[in-house]
Amino acid sequence: MAFSVGGSLRGRGWKYGSGFVDGIFPVMSPIAQQILDFVQKEERSNRIWGSLDSLSPNHTTWDDIINVAVQLRLNKQWDAIVLICGWILYRSSFHPDVICYNLLIDAYGQKSLYKKAESTYLELLEARCVPTEDTYALLLKAYCTSGLLEKAEAVFAEMRKYGFPPSAVVYNAYIDGLMKGGDTQKAVEIFERMKRDRCQPSTATYTMLINLYGKASKSYMALKVFHEMRSQKCKPNICTFTALVNAFAREGLCEKAEEIFEQLQEAGLEPDVYAYNALMEAYSRAGFPYGAAEIFSLMQHMGCEPDRASYNIMVDAYGRAGLHEDAQAVFEVMKRLGITPTMKSHMLLLSAYSRAGKVAKCEEIVNQMHKSGIKPDTFVLNSMLNLYGRLGQFEKMEEVLTAMEKGPYPADISTYNILINIYGRAGFFARMEELFRSLPARNLIPDVVTWTSRIGAYSRRKQYNRCLEVFEEMIDAGCYPDGGTAKNVLLKVAIFMASFLVGSASPSPFSPTAPILGSILRSLGFRELSVAAYSLTESPWSGGPYTIFAPTDAAISVCGSCSVSRILQEHTLPGIFSVNYLRTLAFGTKLETMVPGRCITITSDLLNGTKVFLGGAEIDRPNLFNNGFVVVHGLSGFVSHLSPFSCILGPAHPVPAFSVMRLMLRDASMRLRISGYSVLALALRVKYAELAGLQNVTVFGVDDAAIFAGGQAYVRDVRFHIVPNRLLMASDLEEMPAATVLPTLERNQTLVVTTAGGGGVLEPMRINHVRITSPNVVHNLKIVVHGLSKPFPHLNDPPVAQASSCEIEGSMDGYESCALAPTLEIKSTAEIDDDHGF
């Protein structure tokens, strides 16, 4: 019995990448659930097909089977999809439609079986089934994942043949496939072609590009894509914001990550575990583990349950900061909660102890992995190699290498890079070269790290001729240098040439004239700055020497209003400043640039001081060039013009770990708006800068209806209704005795508990003779709002001397004295209630 119509899902379509049919997640019937459970447990295909044969061939069965296949796709169980769809195609009496073929093409593509995906497409055509744009998108992605770009291009021609102009769905599949295949440059080219073809990129398109740049540690480009997205009126979703937070997180730009996180909330989106994890990662990589821990607590407070990745991030955060005991504590909590540590969990804990040089503990973790049934992989063994090498335990290092060569996890190029670097640093050049020569026999190709490790080894022993020989070998091998190579080669070449020219009467060719300076910057990849080189040679310091902190071309392009020549002058210091010298400067030191009255601020990593930052941008490629007259350091991060106040000295404070209050203010404002307190929400926004610096806030609010009914005085006196640095829930207020004084943001103006509580729900409590009608109307980790029926009246103020300890500048410890009885006349509560209709 063959059906020309297979059921209620036939013809409704199936959207690529959505994982559900027609925008609705599959609703599993009892029979469908039984089929799903059986398929997930049974491994023998003949038994699965035999069970499916016993089903009645009707519309309901068809719907159940397709729903099962779609659910398997959500679970990424590609083998099971192949079995289900294979049964439909080759054994059942059903007449398959495009949904079935699309599911099968997708499954084969995910398994990198592009030939089977291709043959399924041909079977679709032979069955006279009309392909959809989803069909082409899935086929195209299968080709891209396998690196078959010519076949992928042929899909476009095939689409036009059948009257399908490439749409955003198809372009997205193309870009996604290229990214998964590792061809990110081609992915960017396809994105640009998409725009040239007047195909409007979708939210998913922009999100993928932001992810692409984020993974490449190009957060400035990710932000540029985000701005383009906004300019095209394309609305970002939570995945877009999370991808951008992740982009900044990878570079440890915690303030920028927090800014995007706030924009996520302002857009009315509720942060999920992935968004919180991304923000935690930002503070982890920036070296602020306690900031990451605060976000972890915030996530729990907001009702978002941490997942395994959350705990892994915390282990990593403490490990990066050298707090291996705290990392171990988080690891143990994870196990107590029933979250099974994965290979990555153990790896992060291993790295924490490795940084501290705890060999015995690292060996214990490896043994623990064995006991847990987790076999250490190449990455784990490489970590042990590096640990033994750093501690000079070369015998143990060789033992690990021997075990890797005999074991199931073979040594990779990273393994030999570690060995070459360790032996090179130790001066064992013969062993280093022996390992290098053995690479071809092991089918390993030296990468830029391999070559740079050799060059670095010889440069440390001042064998500069040998450095140049290795560098030439590197170029001949088709491997191109990076920043690390430039540091070890260009600097040495400059030293050679400078020493050769000593004693010459002629001017040094390294004198910083515009053509030479432009050539130096251009050869280092700073094309934008090279064009503006004349601006330095025309300055009073044209004779040099000077130090240039060079931002990338991409970073300059993001600053559309910036003058390149001004940027160059503001990022150049008169004199020679090595990175080692900059590390010795006090945190927050200001140095005047080539522009009078403009100073850059030098900071460093608060934990170990190895990283140096200039105005928040990391000097990630130090000493790219140094000839004694000009020093060039590479910058990573955003640039902008310096402020006229940049040279004003102030107290240098470490970067705050995390400002939870800022997020809590946004959260409270949004919840107040939907609770009928829009005026108060607006008032909090106006006072945002003042409130963001507080530890906690208690707000007494009047709803919109009461304000418009005659309570306009509240707007004028809103600071009088805010208690700074106190989080007073309803239960806390009820415990306060009469005459307790509460400070407010209005200097020398206080609130007074005129009638004590104790009757439950704040009855008969009054503050300034006004009853709290809606206790705890909004509350979170830092803010609580209580609703009033009318604004507080001003009472006779207590003497200033009594109130001084309650001023906003005081700490929480100073509020104990706020319980003193003020010297004022307290009228009866009944009198006030009668006068005002309460």
N, C-alpha and C positions, 0 to 999 in steps of 0.2 A: 504494500500500500504506500504510494508516494504522494506527498503533499506538495502542491504548487504554492500553497501558503503555509508557512511553518508555524504560525502562532502570532500572538499579540505583539511580539517584538519585531516581527518581520517588516522591513521597510522603514522602520522608525529611525534607522541610522545609529551610528556609534562614533562618538567623538574621540579622535586621537588624543591620547595623553590624559583623558579624564578618568578612565578606569570605570566608567559606568555607561549605561545605555540611556540615551536621550536625556542626559542631565540628572538621572535618578539612580541612586544606588540600588542594586538588585535586592528585591524583597524575596527572601527564600521561603518557599513553602515547606511543609514538613518533609515531603518526598525529596525536594531539592536539597534540604539540609542533610538528609540521610545519604544522598548520592555524594554530596561534598565530603562528609565525614569518611565515607568508604574510600573515595578516591585519594584522600589525603593519607589514609593509613595503609592502603594496599599498594604494594610495589610491583606486583605482577600484572602486566598489561592484559594478558589473556583472561584473567579473572575479572578485571574491570570491564573489558568488552563483553564478557559473558553476562555480567550483571546488567549491563545496559541493554543487552539483547532481550532481557526478560520484561522490559518496560513496554507499555502499550504505545503504539505509534500514533499519538494524537497531538492536538495543539497544546494541551497542558504539559505533556512530556517535553515537547519542544521548548516551551518557555522555561521549564525547570532546568533543562540541560544547558541552554544558553546562559541562564542566570548563574549556574554553577561555573561555567567557563569564565564569565565576567568576574565572579568573585575570586576565582583562581588567579586571574590577572591582577586583581588588587593585592593578592598575597604574593605576587611575583613567582608563582609556581608554574614555570613555563613548560616543564616536562608533562605535567598533568594536563595542561591545555592542549598540547600536541596529541595526547591520548584521546581526550574527549572529542576534539575536532576531527581527528583521524577516524574515529568511529563513525561520526556523522557522514564524512565524505566517502569512506570506503566500505562500510559495513551496514549502515542503517538504511532504512527505506525512505528517510527524509531527503528532500531535495534541498541542499544547502544554499544559503543566500550569502550576500556580501558580508554580513556580520560574522559568519563562521569563517570565511576566508580571511577577513581582516584580523581576527583573533589569531589564526594560525600563522599568518605572515608576521604578526607582531612577535609571537612566541619564537619563531625561527630567527628573527632579527635580533632579539634579546640574547639568543644563544650563539650569535655570530655565525649562523648557518645560512649565509646569504643565498647559496645555490638552492636550498630547499625553499627559502622565501620566494625566490624567483620562479621556481617550478610551480609553487602554489598560485602565484599570480597568473601564470600561463593556464593552469587548470581552471581558474576563475573565468578567463576569457573563453576557453573551450566549452565551459558550461553555459555560455551565453549570459553570464551574470555581469551586470554593468558595474565597473569599478567606480568608487567614490573618491573624493579628494583625500579621504582618510586612508584609502588603499594605497594611493601614490605616496602619501606622507610616510606610511609605515615601510613601504618598499625602499623609499629613498633613505630613510634612517638606517635600514639594514645594510645598505651599500656603504653609507658613510662610516658606520661603526667598524666595517671591515676594511676601510681605507680605499674603497673602489670609487674614486671621485668621477671617473669617466662614465661609469654606469649610472651614478647619481645624476649627472648632467643629462644623460639620456632619458631619465624619467621625465624631465621637463618637456622634452620633445614629444614623448609619449602622451603626456597630459594634453598638450596642444592638439595632438592628433585626434583625441576624443573630445575636444571642445572644453577642456578645463584649464583656464588660465591659472597659473600658480597663485595660491592664496596665502594668507598669513599662516594657516595651518600647515601648509606644505613647506613654506620657508622656515617655520619654527622647527619642523622635523629635520630639515636639512641642517640648520644651525646646531640643534641638539645632537644629531648624529656626528657632526664634525667635532663638537666638543668632547663627546665620549670617545671618539677615535683619536683624540689628542691633537687635532689640527686646528688650533685656535685662530691662527692667522687667516686661514681660509674661512672660518666661521665669521670673522669680522668682515671679510670681503663679501660674503653672501648677505650679511646684514646691510652693507652699503648698496649692494645690487638691489636688494628688496626695496629700498627707498627710491633708487633710481627708476625702478619699474612701477613706481607710484602705488606700491602695495603698502598700506598703512600698517606699521608694526603694532602688534597687540601688547597687552600687559605682559603676557608670557614671553614675548620677544625681548622686551626691554629687561625683564627680570633675568633672562638667560645671559644677556650681555653684561649686566651688572655682576652676575656670578662669575662670568669669564674673567673680567678684569679684577675682581676680588681675589680669585684664586691665583692670579698672576701678580699679586701684591701691587696693583695699580689702582689704589682707592680713588685717586684723583680722577682717573678715567671713568671709574664706576659712578662717581658723583656727576661727571659731565653727562653721562648717559641718562642719569636720573633727572637732571635738569632738562635735557632734551625731551624726555618723556613728559614732563610737566608742561613744557611749552607746546607740545602737540596735543594737549588736552586728554592725554591718556592717563587714566586713574590708576595709581599704584595700589596693589593689594598687600596683604600682610607678608606674602612671600617676597615681594619687591623690597619692602622695608627691611625685612630680616636679611635678605641678600646684601643690602647696603651696609647694615650694621656689621655683618660678617666681614665685608670688605675692609672696613676700618679696624675690626677686631684683629684680623691677621697681621696688621701692622702696629698693633698696640695703641692706636689712636683712640683712647677711651673717651675723651671729651667729644670728639666728632661722633663716635658711636652712640653716646648718650643723647646727643642732639637729634640724631635720626630716630632714636627710640622715642623721644618726646614727640617728634612729628608723627610717628605711628599712632600714638595716643590721641594727638590732636585731630587726626583723621577719623577718629571714632572707632578705631580698631582695638580689639582686646589682645594684648600680648599673649602669645602662647609659649609653650616650653622652649620652642626653637628660638624665639626672639629673646627670651631671658638668657638662654644658653649663649647666644651670640654676644650679648652684652657682658656676661660673665667672662667670656673668652677675651674680650677687649681689655678688661682690667687685669686678667691673668697675664696676658702677654706684655702689658705695660709695666708689670712688676708690682702690682697692688693686690696681693692675695686677700687682704681684709676687705677691700672694695668688692671683690668677687664674692666673698662670703656674705657681705651685706645684701647683694643682689639675690643670692641664694635664699636668704631669709625672707627677703621681700617677695620673692616668687611664691614661697609657701604661704605667706600671709595673705597674698592675693588669691589664694585658692588654686594655684597652678602647681600640680604635683611634679617634683623633679624626676627626671628619668635617669637612665644609666649614664648618658652623656653628661648630665649635670654633675654627677659625682666624679666622673672622670676629669671634667674641667677643674673641679676643686682640688683633686689630687695633683693635677698638673700645676695649678696656681701656686699651691704651697711648695711643690717641688722646685719650680722655677725660682722661688724666693729663698731657697735653701732651708725651708722649714719642713724637713723630711718627717719629723715626728707628727706634725699636723697632717701631712699627706697620709701617713700611716693610719691616723685616727679616722680620717674620712673613708679610707679604704675599708676599715673594720666596720664602720657604721653601714656602709653599703652592703656588706655581707650580712650584718644583723637584720637588715630590712628585707632580706631575701632576694636582693639583686645580685645575680651571679656575676662576679668580675670576669671580663673577657680578656683576650690576649692584650688588647689596648690598655685595659685597666692595670694589668700587671706591668706592662711596658712603661707606663707613666710612673708607677711606684718605683720601678727599677731605675728610671732616669733620675728620680728624686734622690735616691741613695747614691747613685753614680756621681752626681754633681758634688756630693759631700765626700766622695772617696771612700764610702763604706763598702769595702770589698766583701766582707763576710756577709753582710746583710743582702747584698746583690746576689751572692751565690745562694743564699737561703731562699730568695724570691724565685730564682730559676728552679731550685729543687721543689718549691711549693707548686710551681706551674706543672711540673712533671706529675706530682701527686694528684693535682686537680684534673689530670687528663689533657692538659694544654701543652702541646709540644712547642718548645721555643722555636721561632722561625729565624730566618736570616737576620731580620732587624734586631732581634733580641741578642743573638750571638755577636752581631757587629757592635752592639752597645758594650758587651763584655770585653770584646777586643779593645775597644777604645779606652775603657776603664783601666784594663791591665797595662795598656801602652802608656797612658798618662802617668801612671804610678811607677813606670819603669820595670814592670814585671814581665819582661820579654819572653821568659820561658812559658809562663801561663798563656801568654798571647799566642805563641806558636802552637801550644797544645789545642787551643780553641780552633785555630786555623786548620790543624790536622783533622780535628773532629768534624769540621764543616766539610772538608774535602771528602771525607768518608761517609758522612751522614746524609740524611734525606734532604737537608737544606743546603744547597751548594753556595759557595761564596760568589758574590756578585761584584760589580765594579766598585760599589761603595766599600766592600770589605777590603779590597786592595788599595783603595784610596786612603783608608785609615792606616793600613800598614805602611804604605809609602810615606805618608805624612809623619807617622811616628818615628820610623827609622831615619827619615831625612832630618827631622828636628834633633834627633840624638846624634847626628853626624855619621851614621852607618851608611855611607853612600853605596858601598858595594852591595849590601843587602837590598837597599832601595832600588838600585838599578837591576838587580837580579829579579826582583818581583815585577818590575816594569816590563822587562824582556819576556817574562813568562805569560803575559796577558794574551798575546795572539794564540798561543797553544791552548788556552782556556776559553777561546772564542769570546773574549772580552775586549771591547774597544775603549781605549783611554778617552776620558771626557775632559772638560776644561779643569775640573778639580784635580785630576791626575797630573796634568801638565803643570798646573800652578803649584801643586805641592812640591814637585821636583824643582821648579824655578825658585820657590821660596827657600828650599833647603840650601841651594847653592848661594842664594843672595845673603842668607844669614852668615855664611862663611866668607862673604865678600869675594866670591868667585864669579865676578860679573861677566867675564868672557863666556864662562860656561852657561850663565843665565841666558845670554843672547843666543848661544848655540841651541839650547833647548827650546827657546822661543821660536827660532827658525824651524826646528823640527815640528813644532806644534802647528805652525801655519801650513807647512808642507803636507801635514797629515789631514788638513781640512778642518781643524778645530780652531775656533775663533776665541780670542781672549774676552774675559769679562773684567769687572772692576778689580777683582783680586789680582789678576794677571797684570793689569795696568799698574797697580801699586808696586809690584815686584819688578816690573820691567822698565816702564817709563821713567820711574824715579832713578833707577840705576844708570840708564842711558844718559839722563841729564847730568848725573854726577860725573860720569866718564867725560862727557863733552866739556863740562865746566872745568874739570881738572886739566884737561888737555889745553884749554885756552888760558890757563894761569900764566901770567908773565907777558901775555901778548899786549902790545901797545894799542891795538885796534879795539874799538868798542865790542863788548861781548854780544854775539848774535842773540843771546837770551835776554838782552835788555828789553823791557816791556814796551816796545813800540806797537802801534795799532795793528799792523799786518801780522807781526809775529804773535801777538796776544790772540788775535782772531784765529790764526792758524792753530794755536795750541788748544783753544776752546773747541774749535770745530773738530779737531782730531780726536778729542775726548767725547764727542757726541753732543756738545752743547751748541747747536747751530743758532738758536735764538740769541744766546748771549754773545756769540762770536760776531754777529752783525753789529752789536752795540759796543764792541771793544774800544772804539774811538772815544767813548765817553769817559773812560778811565785815563787814557793817555793825554786828554785835554785838561785833566784836573791838576790841582797844585801838587799832587803826589805822583805826577806822571813818571818821575824818575824811579819810582819804586823804592824799596820792595813793598809788595802787598799780598794779602791772602784773599782768595776768592772762594766764597761758599756758593757753589753752582747748583741751582735747581734745574730739574730736567725740563726739556722743551714742553712735555705734556703738562707739567705743573704750571708753567708760565701761561700756556694756552687757556687753562681753566680760568685764570684771572683776566677776564676780557677787558677790564678798565685799566690794567696795569701798563705803565710805560717800561719797555724792556731795558732801555738805558738807565732808567731810574732804579729798576730792580737790581741791575748789575752794580750800580754805585752803592745801593743800600745793603748789598750782600758782599761788600768788599771792605776789608780792614787794612789800613796802612800798617806795614810791618809784616813779619813772618810769624805765623801762629800755627804750631804743630798741634795735632790732636792730643798728644801726650801733655803738652802745656795746658791746653784748654781743660783737660781733666783735673788739673790741679787748682783751677779757679773755684772760688766760693760759689755755691748755688745761687743763681740769679745775678751773677756779675754782668754789668753793662759795659759794652765797648763801643766807642764812637766809630761810625763808618766813614766812608769817603764823603758822605753828605753831612755837612756840619749840622749839629743838633738832632741827628738821627742815630740811635744806638740799638744794637742787637743785644739780646739777653742770652747768656750762656747758662745752660743747666745740664745736669747729668743724671744718669740713672741713680736713684736714691739708694738702691740696694748695694751695688758693687761699683758704681761709678764708671763702668766700662763704656757705656753709651753716652755720647755727647749730643746735646740738642741745641739748635740755634732757633730761638723763637718758637719752639715746639716741633720743629722739623729736625729729624735725626740726620746726623752726619754719618751716612751709611757707607760711603766710599771715601775714606780719608786718604790724603796724600796721593791723589791721582796724578799729580804733577808737582815737581819741586826742583827748580834749578838754581835756588839761592836768591832769585829775584822775584819769582812768582810761585805761589803755592795754590793749588786748586784742590778743594775738598768737594765731594759730591753730596748733595742734599736729597733727602727723600721726604716728600710731604708738600703741604700747601705753602704758597708764598703770597704775600700782599705787601703793599707799601707800609712803611713804618709810620707810627703816629708821631705828631709833633711833641708829644709828652713821653716819648720812648726813653729819653735820657734822664727823666726824673727818678731819683733814687727813692726807694721805699723798702720796707722790710721784706726780705726774701722768705717766702713761705713754700714748703713743699707742695707739690700738686696734690690736691685733695683726692683721696682714694675714690670716693663716690658721693654724689649729692642725691641721696634718696629723697630729700625734701622736695626737690624740683619735680620729680616724678609724682610724688604724692600730691603736690599742689595741682598738677594737671588732672590727676585722677579725681580729686575732690571737686574740682571745677566742673568736670563733665557730669559727675553724679548729682551735683547740686542743680545743674541746668534741667535735668530730667525729673528732679524732685520738687520743682516749683520754686527754686531759689535762684533764678537767673540773674537777678540784680546782685545778689551776694557773689555769685560766680564771677560776674564782671568786675566787682570790687576786688576780689582776690587776684584777678588778673592784673588790675591796675597796680596793686601792691606787691606784685610778684617779686620784684628785685629785693624788696625789704624782707619779705617773708622767706625767701629762698635761703637766707643766711641763718635762719633759726634752727634750733634742734627739734622742737615740737611746737604745735600751735593748738590752742583751744579757741573756737570761734562761737560766739553767740549770734545767731542769725534771725532775721525777720523775713518771712516768705514774701513773694511778689504781691500776693493779694493784700496783705497787711500794709505793705509799703504804698501801694497805689490807693489804699483806703485812708491814707492820712499819716503814714509812717515815714514820710520823706526825710525826716530828721536823721533816720538811720544812715542814709547815704553819706551825709555830712559827717557823722560821728562813727563811721565804721571802725576806725582805729581804736575807739573807746570800747568796742565790743570784741576785741581780740586780746587773748592772754598769751604772751610770748613764752616759749620754752617750757610750757606745761602741757601735758596730755591728760586732761581731766575728763575721764569718762563719767557717766551718770553715777556709778557706784562710788567714785572718788568724791564727787560733789556732795552726795548724801552724808558722807562721813565728816564733812566740815562743820565745825561749831559756828554758832552765830558770832558775828563781828570779825570773821576771817576776811583778810584783805587780799585781793587778787590784783596783780599789776596789769596794766594794759599797754598797748603800743603808744598811746597818748601819754607823753611824758608828764609825770606828776599827777596823773589822773588814774584812780584806782576804782575797782568794784568791791562791793562789800556784801557778804552773806548777811542779810538783814533778818532772815528767819531760817533756822537750821532745818535740815530734812530729817529723814528717819521714818516717814510714813509709807515708804515704797513709791516708786516712780516719782521721786522728788517731792512728794507731798509731805508737809506743807511748805517746802523750801521756797525762799525768795532771795534773789540777788538784786540789790538796789530796788527792793520792793516789787520786782517783776517776776512772775512765775515762768518756769521753763515748760513749755507746752509739748515739745517734741524732743525728748532726750535722744542723743546718739543718732540724729537723723542721717548723718553721714560720718563715717569714721574709717580710717585706715591706719597704716603703720605710724604715721607722724601727725595726723590731723584728726580732730573730732569737732563736729558741728552740732550744737544744740539749738533747737528752734524756740524762738520767743514769739509772743503774741503782739509785742510792741517794743520799741527801742528802750534801752535803759535810760532813766533820767539821771542827771548829774546831781549828786549829793554834796553836802558841805565837805570839801576836801580835807583830809588829815594833814597835819603839819608835814612839810617837806622832809624834815629830818627823819620822821618815822617811815616815810615811804621810800627813802633813798635806796634801801637794800633791795627793793622790788623793781628797780628800773630794768629796762630791757637788757642793759649791758651785763647784768648780773648772771651768775651761773645758777644752775638748779639748786646747788647747795645753799645759796643765799636766800632761798625762799622760805626756809624754816621761820625766819623772823617776820614773814608776811602775815602770820597769824595773830599779830598784836591787835588789840582792840583800838580802833580809831577813836579819836575824840570828836565825835559828831553826834548830833541828835538823831535818833532812830524813831521814826513815826511808826505807829501800829500798822500791821499789814492790812487789817480790815479797813482802815481809813483810806489807804491808797487804793484798795480794790473798789471801795464805794465810789471814789472820785472818778475812776477810769472805767467803770463798768465791768470789772473783772470779778 
